[in-house]
Amino acid sequence: MQLDTFQLNQNSGINSSQGEGKLPFTLKDLKAAIPAECFQPSVVRSLYYFLRDVAIVALLYAVANYLDSWYFWPIFWVMQGTMFWALFVVGHDCGHQSFSKHKWLNDLVGHLSHIPILVPYHGWRISHRTHHKNTGSLENDESWYPLTESKYQELPLLQKVVRYYLFLPLAYPIYLFQRTPGKEGSHFSPSTPLFKPSEKWDIITSTTLWICMVGLLGFLTYQWGWIWLLKYYAAPYIVFVIWLDLVTYLHHTEQELPWYRGDNWTFLKGAISTIDRDYGIFNHIHHDIGTHVAHHIFLNMPHYNLLKATEAIKPILGDYYYKSEEPIWKSLWHSAKVCHFVPDTGDKVYYTSYQENEK
């Protein structure tokens, strides 16, 4: 099985394979290989990336408003939506407390990064924490986890269409309000199963600020009209959602990534069952979020140290390190075709589909 996996990886641009049983390295081994400074956030450097993103967003708005040309608006939407996504990644670091060592600053910048793009900072932060604590676990992972074959068969047609074919513009908004199939809860309600009673006021704070942002958009739309909303906010927001769903989907949806059941799952097995991808010219713009393996192992590491940390742990991970060299569009197309469900039984399973099984 390892040989077949390795050959398939070579053909598809992915280099890795995993054996069964205990890993030949520990979390301590990986941490020891990384320079200590990689774990130390710099307030100055973190604020630089945040303020740079804000400045670019403001500049794009100024240019779009000045030109006010339908020749430029589509270009603006793609550029501004990409910058919304970059801001999201900054807030993502804040949620992991890797922006700085000061929780108050992390939460402040997290709200400033997330609320303008309609992300409930604390609600998303907590559900994302659940994902990181359970990555690769079929029972407990929070986002982009596979359905079993029997659950896939039971899924209504509309949910199948949205989940497997229309997920880029729709998955994230649906997830905020309803989570994913088989799980219940809303990122806006403190009583949802996602949150502990002690997190009640965090959720109320984020939900209140989110509602205020929606109210502000409603007021501005009332003042300037629906076309204003489309040009200045709705279209860039849709591009942002596509980015968010594309990148997070490709982090964890790949035929070669194993998923674990029950006691066969461990934190480290799950953490390395993700994949690094190359987004070309966008890597630096969205803060190297495609460098995802090291992030899952050490989630408190600032984004600007992930590349250095990855190079340090690759020799230890060896064939357990997943990286795709495929063009993003090709990886997306392949995963959308073959990554539909996992078998109902087995301690270690992989994505497949009926189309794949018929080969």
Wavefront OBJ file of the C-alpha trace (Angstrom):
o trace
v 0.000 0.000 0.000
v 2.856 2.353 0.774
v 4.449 1.731 -2.615
v 1.199 2.407 -4.464
v 0.687 5.565 -2.473
v 4.188 6.771 -3.180
v 3.845 6.162 -6.910
v 0.517 7.962 -7.021
v 2.050 10.874 -5.151
v 4.875 11.083 -7.600
v 2.439 11.205 -10.522
v 0.110 13.746 -8.926
v 2.763 16.119 -7.646
v 2.401 15.099 -3.994
v 5.351 13.668 -2.152
v 4.490 11.641 0.939
v 3.350 8.322 2.301
v 2.364 7.168 5.765
v 2.921 3.818 7.358
v 0.710 2.230 9.968
v 1.079 2.376 13.721
v 3.293 4.591 15.816
v 5.032 7.549 14.227
v 8.848 7.414 14.137
v 9.096 10.890 15.686
v 7.438 12.852 18.469
v 6.149 16.373 18.893
v 9.218 17.036 21.027
v 11.517 15.927 18.191
v 9.848 18.349 15.785
v 9.926 21.251 18.208
v 13.606 20.681 18.972
v 14.459 20.965 15.265
v 12.902 24.423 14.927
v 14.902 27.525 15.875
v 13.500 28.926 19.126
v 12.895 32.369 17.602
v 10.267 30.887 15.277
v 7.929 30.558 18.244
v 8.346 34.183 19.325
v 5.828 36.645 17.873
v 6.987 40.188 17.169
v 4.412 42.890 17.898
v 6.116 45.249 15.458
v 6.213 42.706 12.661
v 2.663 41.467 13.271
v 1.298 45.020 13.348
v 3.199 45.789 10.161
v 1.362 43.069 8.244
v -1.991 44.137 9.686
v -1.473 47.827 8.945
v -0.084 47.051 5.488
v -3.216 45.077 4.646
v -5.458 47.871 5.944
v -3.521 50.443 3.920
v -3.875 48.396 0.721
v -7.606 47.956 1.340
v -7.972 51.723 1.815
v -5.897 52.473 -1.285
v -7.979 50.115 -3.424
v -11.165 51.781 -2.219
v -9.725 55.210 -3.020
v -8.677 54.179 -6.540
v -12.008 52.470 -7.255
v -13.961 55.483 -6.038
v -11.816 57.847 -8.101
v -12.067 55.852 -11.339
v -15.663 54.698 -10.839
v -15.436 52.721 -14.068
v -17.099 49.443 -14.931
v -13.853 48.538 -16.691
v -12.099 48.680 -13.318
v -14.754 47.350 -10.943
v -14.207 43.631 -11.746
v -10.454 44.093 -11.242
v -11.149 45.884 -7.965
v -13.446 43.092 -6.782
v -10.779 40.425 -7.280
v -8.039 42.532 -5.688
v -10.122 43.740 -2.755
v -11.638 40.305 -2.111
v -8.099 38.916 -1.987
v -7.144 41.595 0.535
v -10.214 40.748 2.631
v -8.840 37.209 2.666
v -5.410 38.504 3.733
v -7.066 40.374 6.627
v -8.850 37.174 7.580
v -5.482 35.416 7.868
v -4.211 38.152 10.203
v -7.293 37.655 12.367
v -6.656 33.910 12.159
v -3.258 34.463 13.806
v -4.959 36.579 16.469
v -7.381 33.756 17.183
v -4.443 31.408 17.724
v -2.800 34.016 20.004
v 0.231 33.962 17.690
v -0.119 37.621 16.694
v 1.486 38.715 19.966
v 1.904 37.617 23.579
v -0.824 40.035 24.670
v -4.326 38.556 24.591
v -5.981 41.982 24.662
v -4.045 43.034 21.563
v -4.756 39.750 19.794
v -8.475 40.092 20.444
v -8.532 43.766 19.476
v -6.768 43.223 16.148
v -8.765 40.034 15.640
v -12.018 41.971 15.834
v -10.643 44.786 13.658
v -9.604 42.217 11.048
v -12.681 40.012 11.155
v -15.759 42.104 11.907
v -15.441 44.329 8.759
v -15.509 41.148 6.640
v -18.433 39.700 8.627
v -16.530 37.068 10.571
v -17.675 36.699 14.214
v -14.190 36.701 15.716
v -14.738 34.750 18.934
v -17.300 32.372 17.448
v -15.015 31.436 14.595
v -11.916 31.422 16.845
v -13.445 28.844 19.171
v -14.799 26.541 16.459
v -11.450 26.755 14.682
v -9.730 25.797 17.933
v -11.935 22.688 18.013
v -10.793 21.873 14.480
v -7.134 22.163 15.437
v -7.535 19.992 18.535
v -9.186 17.244 16.457
v -7.728 17.473 12.957
v -7.944 14.182 11.102
v -10.442 12.646 13.526
v -13.539 11.323 11.787
v -15.588 11.668 14.950
v -14.444 15.036 16.280
v -12.969 17.235 13.550
v -14.926 20.433 13.013
v -14.537 21.543 9.398
v -14.090 19.875 5.995
v -14.194 16.419 7.536
v -15.417 13.595 5.261
v -18.784 11.903 5.461
v -18.936 8.133 5.654
v -20.359 6.309 2.642
v -23.648 5.588 4.418
v -24.048 9.233 5.494
v -23.212 10.319 1.961
v -25.995 8.126 0.599
v -28.471 9.637 3.089
v -27.551 13.227 2.213
v -30.374 15.090 0.415
v -29.635 15.984 -3.194
v -29.576 19.718 -2.512
v -27.009 19.301 0.265
v -24.884 17.119 -2.027
v -24.954 19.774 -4.744
v -23.946 22.532 -2.294
v -21.311 20.476 -0.469
v -19.576 18.990 -3.514
v -20.234 21.394 -6.388
v -21.233 24.840 -5.065
v -19.089 24.957 -1.954
v -16.770 27.775 -3.042
v -19.295 30.637 -2.697
v -21.630 28.968 -0.180
v -19.850 26.708 2.326
v -18.553 29.371 4.698
v -21.793 31.380 5.160
v -23.760 28.143 5.698
v -21.124 26.916 8.166
v -21.427 30.107 10.218
v -25.157 29.658 10.694
v -25.623 25.872 10.577
v -22.212 24.170 10.813
v -21.835 21.128 8.545
v -23.996 18.046 7.876
v -24.345 15.897 10.987
v -23.542 18.724 13.409
v -25.741 21.431 14.854
v -25.069 24.927 16.091
v -24.539 28.540 15.146
v -21.444 30.679 15.539
v -23.682 33.484 16.801
v -25.459 31.785 19.712
v -23.718 31.231 23.073
v -26.036 28.277 23.782
v -24.853 26.256 20.795
v -22.887 23.008 21.437
v -19.822 24.700 19.932
v -19.240 26.795 23.036
v -18.749 26.392 26.782
v -20.853 28.394 29.274
v -17.692 30.312 30.242
v -17.420 31.581 26.647
v -20.885 33.153 26.677
v -19.768 36.792 26.770
v -17.118 36.291 24.107
v -19.834 35.031 21.747
v -22.234 37.817 22.718
v -19.492 40.391 22.049
v -18.649 39.059 18.598
v -22.285 38.584 17.626
v -23.141 42.126 18.734
v -20.281 43.599 16.720
v -21.245 41.457 13.723
v -24.818 42.756 13.903
v -23.505 46.325 14.128
v -21.471 45.751 10.955
v -24.532 44.396 9.150
v -26.465 47.428 10.391
v -23.786 49.781 9.089
v -23.883 48.121 5.675
v -27.668 48.393 5.720
v -27.506 52.091 6.549
v -24.960 52.808 3.815
v -27.060 50.853 1.340
v -30.099 52.906 2.340
v -28.082 56.080 1.751
v -26.376 55.114 -1.522
v -28.327 52.214 -2.982
v -27.933 48.560 -3.879
v -25.477 49.236 -6.679
v -23.180 50.883 -4.135
v -23.391 47.751 -1.955
v -22.594 45.518 -4.920
v -19.653 47.574 -6.142
v -18.027 48.422 -2.825
v -18.765 45.445 -0.620
v -20.858 42.505 -1.840
v -18.703 41.571 -4.843
v -15.367 41.731 -2.941
v -17.000 39.802 -0.094
v -17.986 36.982 -2.474
v -14.388 36.832 -3.754
v -13.202 36.657 -0.128
v -15.590 33.779 0.632
v -14.358 31.906 -2.450
v -10.771 32.333 -1.271
v -11.646 31.166 2.238
v -13.496 28.075 1.043
v -10.922 27.256 -1.629
v -7.914 27.383 0.682
v -9.504 25.681 3.683
v -10.986 22.975 1.453
v -7.616 22.243 -0.129
v -5.895 22.177 3.276
v -7.737 19.003 4.210
v -9.388 17.542 1.114
v -6.902 15.378 -0.736
v -7.096 11.723 -1.683
v -3.726 10.945 -0.106
v -4.510 12.342 3.347
v -5.483 9.703 5.932
v -8.384 10.071 8.368
v -8.503 8.187 11.661
v -11.169 6.580 13.829
v -11.243 6.078 17.562
v -8.038 5.280 19.415
v -6.033 5.138 16.187
v -6.196 8.950 16.078
v -3.610 11.051 17.896
v -3.050 14.798 17.794
v 0.222 14.478 15.883
v -1.158 11.992 13.338
v -3.991 14.389 12.642
v -1.778 17.459 12.558
v 0.456 16.036 9.826
v -2.551 14.840 7.810
v -2.773 18.144 6.033
v -0.922 19.429 3.007
v 1.226 22.364 1.932
v 0.233 24.004 -1.339
v 1.795 26.646 -3.550
v -0.429 29.611 -4.459
v 2.244 31.325 -6.532
v 2.118 35.114 -6.437
v -0.559 34.960 -3.741
v 1.645 33.192 -1.174
v 3.020 36.372 0.330
v -0.216 38.322 -0.124
v -2.187 35.905 2.007
v 0.637 35.451 4.506
v 1.810 31.982 3.432
v -1.364 30.323 4.703
v -0.685 27.507 2.231
v 2.228 26.496 4.487
v -0.156 24.468 6.564
v 1.594 21.403 7.982
v 3.835 23.330 10.370
v 0.894 25.511 11.360
v -1.158 22.493 12.399
v 1.678 21.054 14.450
v 2.484 24.360 16.167
v -0.593 26.543 15.918
v 0.884 29.286 18.133
v 3.600 30.065 15.577
v 3.319 33.421 13.712
v 2.645 33.080 9.991
v 5.896 34.823 9.059
v 7.936 32.036 10.673
v 6.157 29.079 9.073
v 8.413 28.775 6.030
v 11.538 28.616 8.171
v 9.946 26.128 10.545
v 8.807 23.937 7.656
v 12.323 23.647 6.279
v 13.535 22.664 9.753
v 11.033 19.830 10.246
v 10.965 18.390 6.726
v 14.023 16.142 7.293
v 12.360 14.671 10.382
v 8.945 14.231 8.797
v 10.447 12.626 5.704
v 7.767 10.735 3.793
v 5.178 11.888 6.327
v 5.372 15.408 4.949
v 2.712 16.229 2.366
v 3.257 18.885 -0.260
v 1.507 19.356 -3.580
v 3.237 20.886 -6.570
v 0.116 20.726 -8.724
v -1.534 23.910 -9.995
v -4.292 24.894 -7.575
v -7.032 24.565 -10.178
v -5.943 21.016 -10.955
v -5.897 20.002 -7.295
v -9.331 21.527 -6.804
v -10.775 19.688 -9.791
v -9.262 16.368 -8.757
v -10.399 16.595 -5.126
v -13.909 17.681 -6.121
v -14.203 14.597 -8.343
v -12.817 11.892 -6.045
v -13.112 13.153 -2.451
v -16.758 12.453 -1.634
v -16.755 10.040 1.308
v -14.714 7.528 3.303
v -15.543 3.859 4.019
v -17.890 3.089 6.899
v -15.293 0.899 8.589
v -11.557 1.010 9.185
v -9.272 2.725 11.678
v -7.380 4.575 8.944
v -9.301 5.525 5.824
v -9.010 7.705 2.736
v -11.364 9.761 0.608
v -12.933 8.058 -2.367
v -16.008 8.271 -4.610
v -18.185 5.926 -6.641
v -16.493 7.236 -9.767
v -13.111 6.344 -8.311
v -14.272 2.905 -7.153
v -15.484 2.050 -10.651
v -12.006 2.391 -12.121
l 1 2 3 4 5 6 7 8 9 10 11 12 13 14 15 16 17 18 19 20 21 22 23 24 25 26 27 28 29 30 31 32 33 34 35 36 37 38 39 40 41 42 43 44 45 46 47 48 49 50 51 52 53 54 55 56 57 58 59 60 61 62 63 64 65 66 67 68 69 70 71 72 73 74 75 76 77 78 79 80 81 82 83 84 85 86 87 88 89 90 91 92 93 94 95 96 97 98 99 100 101 102 103 104 105 106 107 108 109 110 111 112 113 114 115 116 117 118 119 120 121 122 123 124 125 126 127 128 129 130 131 132 133 134 135 136 137 138 139 140 141 142 143 144 145 146 147 148 149 150 151 152 153 154 155 156 157 158 159 160 161 162 163 164 165 166 167 168 169 170 171 172 173 174 175 176 177 178 179 180 181 182 183 184 185 186 187 188 189 190 191 192 193 194 195 196 197 198 199 200 201 202 203 204 205 206 207 208 209 210 211 212 213 214 215 216 217 218 219 220 221 222 223 224 225 226 227 228 229 230 231 232 233 234 235 236 237 238 239 240 241 242 243 244 245 246 247 248 249 250 251 252 253 254 255 256 257 258 259 260 261 262 263 264 265 266 267 268 269 270 271 272 273 274 275 276 277 278 279 280 281 282 283 284 285 286 287 288 289 290 291 292 293 294 295 296 297 298 299 300 301 302 303 304 305 306 307 308 309 310 311 312 313 314 315 316 317 318 319 320 321 322 323 324 325 326 327 328 329 330 331 332 333 334 335 336 337 338 339 340 341 342 343 344 345 346 347 348 349 350 351 352 353 354 355 356 357 358 359
